[in-house]
């Protein structure tokens, strides 16, 4: 299986060269490049200050008098109402890992109702576009998706010219490769997340953009079931490379990353280190004006924590009884589709599946593989208000082959500002 991962990594390394060689024959221009409507995205596409300030239109902003800055406050208020049929253990989001399986005390839980507004988020966007000065933008955003509805920092970054510095989506988070869902955890098989980083991204032409990022890994994901002394530690940042290719009706993303997983046993414990390798290919293709198709496929070795469904489940490696790190190969895939029935009325479908080829020494109820699907109906009244209903179903199988499935219905009302 590892040979397939290495083959995919090699293809992603070679693909950018092929795309660039073909670029001279392309006739795309800035005026006919794909611009994905904001209503088709759950999150904004991250741009550098130089890219964003090419257009000085900053609606909703006001001048910070006495300075060269403009500021805008944005975000949304979102209220969710759900009924869970099978007692999955997270009352706010539907994750594979929260589906009860046979043999667990929670298996056979009764259904329940949950109402919450904690996905509500607020952001502040400050920009400077002064003559003979580097373009600057500062962005900070938070939500309340925590226990007790406490404020949580999501994004806090500076863009200076072609650089992005701070906490935001990782370089290989391809947000455009997912259909719009109302469940907060939608995109279980999406590769990515948020991290503190330094990133450089630069258009190579009117249709190709290159990215390179150095990122901090907040979770190394090493399972220590033998309780050996020591801890996971970081010596080197993650290195990510990415290439985007856009055309009139679609976009293709290619990316790869390399990092180090390390166990530091101190003076008495074991010490070991292994590489973490990953590769991602993703995209979005519009079919006419009222349909689009999305996909996201990732593969790698010792990289499971980078898949949203496996985050926090110690899915990168296992420290065996000999004090050696055993990597966990993985694979994830996600497909989505949107159809617009009429102006303001649309449906989205998304299905995500993830696999981990974990060693036998892994904890018995650790997530091994599973899938989650979403289908919804969204009515958009205008730029500020929308409502939706979504049906969600999923299943997981754990390392000891225990199985469980669950489903829920979720409704929401959302006010954007």
C-alpha positions in Angstrom: 0.0 0.0 0.0 2.8 2.4 0.8 4.0 2.1 -2.8 0.7 3.6 -4.0 1.2 6.5 -1.7 4.7 7.2 -2.9 3.5 6.9 -6.6 0.8 9.5 -5.8 3.3 11.8 -4.2 5.6 11.5 -7.2 2.8 12.4 -9.6 1.9 15.5 -7.6 5.5 16.6 -7.7 5.7 16.1 -11.4 2.3 17.6 -12.2 3.2 21.3 -11.6 6.0 21.0 -14.2 3.5 19.6 -16.8 1.0 22.3 -16.1 3.6 25.1 -16.4 4.9 23.6 -19.7 1.3 23.8 -21.1 0.7 27.3 -19.8 2.1 29.0 -22.9 -0.6 27.4 -25.0 -3.4 28.7 -22.9 -5.5 31.7 -23.8 -7.3 32.3 -20.5 -7.2 35.9 -19.3 -8.1 37.6 -16.0 -11.5 38.6 -17.4 -12.6 35.0 -18.0 -11.2 33.3 -14.9 -13.5 31.4 -12.6 -14.8 33.5 -9.8 -16.7 31.3 -7.4 -19.7 33.2 -5.9 -19.5 33.8 -2.2 -22.8 32.0 -1.7 -21.2 28.8 -3.0 -18.6 28.8 -0.3 -18.8 28.2 3.4 -15.5 29.9 4.0 -13.7 32.7 2.2 -10.9 31.9 -0.3 -7.7 33.2 1.3 -5.9 35.8 -0.7 -2.8 37.9 0.0 -3.0 41.6 0.6 -1.6 42.2 -2.9 -4.2 40.1 -4.6 -7.1 41.4 -2.5 -6.2 45.1 -2.9 -5.9 44.9 -6.7 -9.6 45.8 -6.4 -10.0 48.7 -4.0 -13.7 47.9 -3.5 -14.2 47.2 0.2 -17.9 47.3 0.8 -19.1 47.9 4.3 -15.8 49.4 5.5 -15.1 52.8 6.9 -12.0 54.9 7.2 -10.0 54.9 10.4 -9.6 58.7 10.4 -6.1 60.0 10.7 -4.6 56.8 9.2 -4.3 55.1 5.8 -6.4 52.2 7.1 -10.0 51.0 6.5 -11.9 48.6 8.7 -14.9 46.3 8.4 -16.7 44.2 11.0 -18.3 41.1 9.5 -19.5 37.5 10.3 -22.8 35.8 10.8 -25.3 34.7 13.5 -26.3 31.1 13.0 -28.9 29.2 15.0 -29.2 25.4 14.7 -31.9 23.0 15.6 -31.3 19.2 15.3 -32.8 15.8 16.2 -30.3 13.0 16.5 -31.9 9.5 15.9 -29.2 7.3 17.4 -27.6 9.1 20.3 -24.3 10.1 18.7 -22.1 11.6 21.4 -21.6 15.2 20.0 -24.7 17.3 20.2 -23.3 20.1 18.1 -21.5 18.4 15.1 -21.7 15.1 13.4 -18.3 13.3 13.4 -17.5 9.7 12.5 -15.7 9.3 15.7 -18.7 10.2 17.8 -20.9 7.5 16.4 -21.5 4.8 19.1 -20.3 1.3 18.1 -21.1 -2.2 19.4 -19.4 -2.9 22.7 -19.4 0.7 23.9 -21.6 1.9 26.8 -23.1 4.6 24.5 -24.2 2.0 21.9 -28.0 1.9 21.8 -28.4 5.5 23.1 -31.8 7.0 22.5 -32.3 10.0 20.2 -32.3 13.6 21.5 -33.0 17.3 20.5 -30.3 19.9 20.6 -30.6 23.7 19.9 -27.5 25.9 19.8 -26.1 29.1 18.4 -22.4 28.6 19.1 -21.3 28.5 15.4 -22.0 32.3 15.4 -18.8 34.1 14.4 -17.5 37.7 14.3 -14.5 39.1 12.4 -12.6 42.3 12.0 -10.8 43.1 8.7 -8.4 46.0 8.5 -6.6 46.9 5.2 -4.1 49.4 4.0 -3.5 50.3 0.4 -1.2 53.3 0.4 0.9 54.7 -2.5 4.5 53.5 -2.3 3.9 51.2 0.7 3.5 47.5 0.9 -0.1 46.3 0.8 -1.2 45.2 4.3 -4.2 43.4 5.8 -4.9 42.2 9.3 -7.8 39.7 9.9 -9.1 38.3 13.1 -12.1 36.0 13.6 -13.6 33.9 16.3 -16.6 31.9 17.2 -18.2 30.3 20.2 -17.9 26.6 19.3 -16.6 25.5 22.7 -17.9 24.0 25.9 -19.8 26.7 27.6 -20.0 28.9 24.5 -16.7 30.6 25.3 -15.1 32.7 22.6 -12.6 30.7 20.4 -9.9 32.2 18.1 -10.3 30.8 14.5 -8.1 33.1 12.4 -5.5 35.8 13.3 -3.2 36.6 10.5 -1.4 39.4 8.7 -1.0 39.5 4.9 1.9 41.6 3.7 2.4 41.7 0.0 2.5 38.1 -1.1 3.1 36.7 2.4 0.5 35.4 5.0 1.7 35.2 8.6 -0.4 33.9 11.5 -3.1 31.4 12.2 -5.4 30.4 9.4 -6.3 27.6 7.1 -3.3 25.3 6.2 -1.8 25.6 2.8 -3.4 22.3 1.7 -6.9 23.2 3.0 -8.9 23.3 -0.3 -12.1 24.8 0.8 -13.5 25.2 -2.7 -13.5 21.3 -3.0 -16.5 20.9 -0.7 -20.2 21.6 -1.3 -22.0 23.9 1.2 -23.2 22.0 4.3 -24.9 23.4 7.4 -23.4 20.8 9.8 -20.3 22.4 11.4 -18.2 19.2 10.8 -19.2 18.8 7.2 -16.2 17.6 5.2 -15.0 14.8 7.5 -12.6 13.6 4.8 -11.3 17.1 4.0 -7.5 17.3 4.4 -6.5 20.4 6.4 -7.4 22.5 9.4 -6.0 25.7 10.8 -2.4 26.3 12.0 0.1 29.0 12.8 2.3 29.5 9.7 4.3 31.6 7.3 3.1 31.2 3.7 4.2 32.7 0.4 1.7 32.5 -2.5 2.3 34.0 -5.9 0.4 34.0 -9.2 2.7 32.5 -11.9 0.3 33.5 -14.6 -3.3 34.6 -15.1 -4.5 31.0 -14.3 -1.8 29.3 -12.2 -0.8 30.1 -8.6 2.1 28.7 -6.5 2.2 28.3 -2.7 4.8 27.3 -0.2 4.2 27.2 3.5 6.0 26.4 6.8 3.4 25.3 9.4 3.3 24.4 13.1 1.8 21.0 13.9 -0.3 21.4 17.0 -1.1 17.7 17.2 1.5 15.0 16.4 -1.0 12.2 16.9 1.2 9.5 18.4 -0.6 6.7 20.4 1.3 5.5 23.4 -0.8 2.5 24.5 2.1 1.0 26.4 2.5 4.0 28.6 6.2 4.4 27.8 8.0 7.5 29.3 8.4 10.6 27.1 6.3 12.8 24.9 5.7 13.7 21.2 7.9 16.6 20.3 8.5 18.9 17.4 11.9 19.8 15.9 11.0 20.9 12.4 7.9 22.6 10.9 5.8 21.1 8.3 6.7 22.0 4.7 3.8 22.3 2.2 3.8 23.0 -1.5 0.7 23.7 -3.6 -0.3 24.6 -7.1 -3.7 25.9 -8.3 -4.9 25.8 -11.9 -8.0 27.8 -12.8 -10.0 27.9 -16.0 -13.3 29.5 -17.0 -15.6 26.9 -15.3 -13.3 25.1 -12.8 -10.3 24.8 -10.6 -7.8 22.0 -9.9 -5.6 21.9 -6.7 -2.4 19.8 -6.3 -0.5 19.7 -3.0 2.1 17.8 -1.1 3.6 18.1 2.4 6.4 16.6 4.4 7.0 16.7 8.2 8.7 14.8 11.0 7.0 12.8 13.8 9.3 12.4 16.8 9.1 10.8 20.2 11.4 12.1 22.9 11.8 9.7 25.8 14.0 12.0 27.9 16.8 10.4 29.9 15.1 7.0 30.4 12.7 6.5 27.6 12.9 5.6 23.9 13.7 8.1 21.1 12.5 7.7 17.5 11.5 9.8 14.5 9.8 9.0 11.2 8.7 11.1 8.2 5.2 12.2 7.6 4.2 12.4 3.9 1.0 13.5 2.3 -0.4 14.3 -1.1 -3.8 15.9 -2.1 -5.6 16.4 -5.3 -8.9 18.3 -5.3 -11.1 20.5 -7.5 -14.4 22.1 -8.5 -16.1 22.0 -11.9 -19.2 24.0 -12.8 -21.7 22.4 -15.1 -23.8 25.2 -16.5 -24.8 28.1 -14.2 -26.8 26.0 -11.7 -24.6 22.9 -11.0 -21.1 22.2 -9.8 -19.2 19.0 -8.8 -16.4 18.9 -6.2 -13.9 16.3 -5.1 -11.0 15.9 -2.7 -8.6 12.9 -2.4 -5.7 12.6 -0.1 -3.2 9.9 0.7 -0.2 9.6 2.9 1.8 7.9 5.6 1.7 9.0 9.3 -0.7 11.8 8.3 -4.1 10.8 9.6 -4.4 13.8 12.0 -4.5 16.1 9.0 -7.8 14.5 8.0 -10.6 16.4 9.8 -12.4 13.1 10.7 -9.4 11.7 12.4 -8.1 14.9 14.1 -7.5 14.3 17.8 -7.6 10.5 17.6 -3.8 9.9 17.6 -4.1 8.7 14.0 -0.5 9.4 12.8 1.6 6.6 14.5 1.7 4.1 17.3 4.6 3.8 19.7 5.1 0.0 20.1 6.4 -1.8 23.1 10.0 -1.6 21.8 9.8 2.2 21.7 9.6 2.4 17.9 7.2 4.5 16.0 4.9 2.5 13.6 3.4 4.8 11.0 -0.3 4.6 10.1 -0.9 4.9 6.3 -4.2 6.6 5.4 -6.5 7.5 2.5 -9.5 9.9 2.4 -11.9 10.8 -0.4 -14.8 13.3 -0.6 -17.3 14.1 -3.4 -19.9 16.8 -3.6 -22.6 18.2 -5.9 -24.8 21.3 -5.9 -27.9 21.9 -7.9 -29.8 25.2 -8.0 -33.5 24.6 -8.4 -34.4 28.2 -8.8 -32.9 31.6 -7.8 -32.3 31.4 -4.1 -33.2 27.7 -3.8 -30.5 25.0 -3.9 -29.5 21.5 -2.7 -26.1 20.3 -1.8 -24.8 16.7 -1.5 -21.5 15.7 0.1 -20.1 12.3 1.0 -16.8 11.7 2.8 -14.9 8.4 3.5 -11.7 7.8 5.3 -9.5 4.8 5.9 -6.6 4.1 8.3 -4.3 1.0 7.8 -3.5 0.9 11.6 -1.2 -1.7 13.2 -2.7 -4.4 15.4 -1.3 -2.6 18.5 -3.8 0.3 18.1 -6.4 0.8 20.8 -9.5 -1.4 20.2 -12.1 1.3 19.8 -9.9 3.7 17.8 -11.6 4.8 14.5 -10.3 2.7 11.6 -12.6 3.7 8.8 -16.0 5.3 8.2 -18.1 7.6 6.0 -20.5 10.5 6.4 -23.0 11.9 4.0 -25.0 15.1 3.9 -27.9 16.3 1.7 -29.7 19.6 2.2 -32.2 22.1 0.9 -31.2 25.8 1.3 -33.4 28.8 0.7 -31.5 32.1 0.4 -33.9 35.0 0.9 -31.2 37.7 0.1 -27.5 38.5 0.9 -28.3 38.6 4.6 -30.7 35.8 5.5 -31.0 32.1 4.7 -32.6 29.0 6.1 -31.9 25.3 5.5 -32.7 21.7 6.4 -30.1 18.9 6.2 -30.2 15.1 6.6 -27.0 13.5 7.8 -26.0 9.9 8.1 -22.8 8.1 8.8 -21.0 4.9 10.0 -17.7 4.0 11.5 -15.8 0.8 12.2 -13.1 0.7 14.9 -9.8 -1.2 15.2 -11.5 -4.2 16.8 -14.1 -4.4 14.0 -16.9 -3.0 16.0 -19.5 -1.2 13.9 -22.0 1.6 14.4 -24.2 3.9 12.4 -26.2 7.0 13.1 -28.3 9.8 11.5 -29.8 13.1 12.3 -31.8 16.0 10.8 -30.5 19.5 11.3 -32.2 22.9 10.5 -30.7 26.4 10.7 -31.4 30.1 10.3 -28.5 32.3 9.4 -28.0 36.1 9.3 -24.9 37.3 7.5 -23.4 40.8 8.1 
